Amino acid sequence: MSLPDGILMRGIDVDDDADLDAAFEVASTCELASIGWTQETPEQVSATIRGPLGLTEAHRLAFEGDRPVGLLEVELDRHGRELFLDAFALGPLRDRIEHALLEDGLRSAKRIATTDPGPLVAADMDPYEMSPDLWQVLSGAHSQDEPHIRVLESLGFRPIRRFWRMVCGLSAVTGDEPGPPRGVTRRVVDGPDDRRLLHSLYEEAFADHFGSGAHEPFDEWITRVEASPGNDPGRWWIAMLDGAPAGMCILDDSKAAFGEGYVRTLGVLAHARGNGIGRWLLQCGAADAVRRGRSAIALAVDGANTTGATALYESAGYAIRQEIDVYCYPIVDSAPSR
């Protein structure tokens, strides 16, 4: 589908603050129009566009005259053979603009898949199953954003998973450090060895999670974590059970503008689950947020998580604020069958 008359699309200059401002204006205004609220920030948009996963040459802005009306953000994970497309558009021509932006992103994905094909895959493999053996394009949609969902489905995307944004109010929480479960302690990550330990705990804790089929080397993982908006290494924690590493937690200030703390990552090793480690780390995070003057703390979680995390969060006072569906478009010609 071509762009409507009067709409022009071009690449984003990642070094031009005016382009980043335009991208934020489109993303935040679109989210407000679609679901009635937004947690987009200039820092979040900049981190996506400029970050280590950002595919610089594939980002796009659409304009009607001088007014920005469309945005395509593209992130690339070569290890997982995934591209993530996030498209936003405004106004009465929204659907056609989003369609054209996503088509442009799919062309970028197909070029990459052609130059870096995956290994042989089984002929009976479901191309919509997450796998690092096949190039797949992912995109997200708020569950109530029916116009955006229609655009995705018209292009061949299919929903494969639902994630929840959850939030917990802190009116009944004090800033006092909660007492730990028996045998459990935690420490702040300190030095290169601890950083590598944090990464190994992350890899092991999330080994069976949705979309975790590809190993991410330490150097790339730590670069991505450090580039996260609101990053604060002083709140990277390692949990210990009877003196042995058993879990990890990363908090950040990415939601500070909205008066909220944020749990970026929380993981407990399989053998250590059931000892109250995850709940205690959540309590420590809530107390930390109160000390920083936050009125709530938020996180995101796979709604079909098989480790019991969603039930833990709900029992700890978190409530679903938003449902986001992940849509998949497999590039089925990117790997030969066997």
C-alpha positions, 0 to 999 in steps of 0.5 A: 500500500502506498502512502496517501497523497500529501504524506511523505516518509523519510529516514530518521537522523538519529543525531538530530534532536528535532527528529527525536522530538518528532518521534516522541510527539508521534508516539506519545500522541498516538498512544494517548489517542489509542488507549487514553494514556501514555508512558512514552518519554523522550528518553524511552523513544531515544533509547529505542531509536539510538540504542544498541538494538536500534536499526538506524537505517530502517527507522522512519518518520512520516510527515504531512507538510511539516507536521509529523504524523507517523513513526516506525521504530525498528530493533534488530536481534541477530542472535534471535533472528528477530526484528521488532517493528513499532508503528505509530500514526495520527489522524484520519489517514492513520491506517494507511500510514501505519500500513505503509510504515510496516510494509517498509519495515518488512522490506528491511526485515526481508533484506536482512533475512536474505543476507543472513539466512537461518539454518535448516529447519524441520518441514513441519515447523510452525513458523509462528513458534518463536525460534532463533532458527527462523527469521521472524518479525514481531510487533505489539498492539494494545489489546483494545487498539482495533484499528492497529490490530486490523493493519497488522492482520492485513499484512499477515501478522498473527497474535502469538502471546499476551503480555501485561503491564502491571502496577502496584500502589505504594500507599501502604508501603514504608521505606523500611527494608523488609526482612528476608526469608530464611537463608536469603540475602542480597547484594548490589552488583559490584565489579566485572565478576558480579556483572557476569554473574548477573548475566548468567543468572538472567540467562538461567532464570529465563531459559524456558521463558517465551522468546528466550531460545537464543543465547545473548553474549555478555558484552551485548547484554550488558550494553543493552542493559546499560542503555536502558532509560533510567539505568542505575547500576546501584539497583542491580541486585543479586539474591543469595540462598544459603550463600549461593547465587539464586536470583537477580533483580534490576530496577530503574528510573524509566517511569520516574516522570510518572511517579513510579518505580520500575522493575526492569527484570526479576528472575529466580533460578528454578531450584530456588523458587518457592523460598520467597525470594521473588516476593522479597525482591519485589518488597525490596523494590517497593521500599526502594521506590517509596524512599525515592518518593514514588507513589507506585511501582510497575513491571511487565510480564508474560501473561502466560508465564509458566513459572508462576510469576503472574500469580506472584505479582497479583498476590503481591498487590500488582494489578493489570493496567494494560494488555499488549499482544505480540504479533508475529510475521515469519519470513518463511523463505529465510531458511531452507527446509530439511 
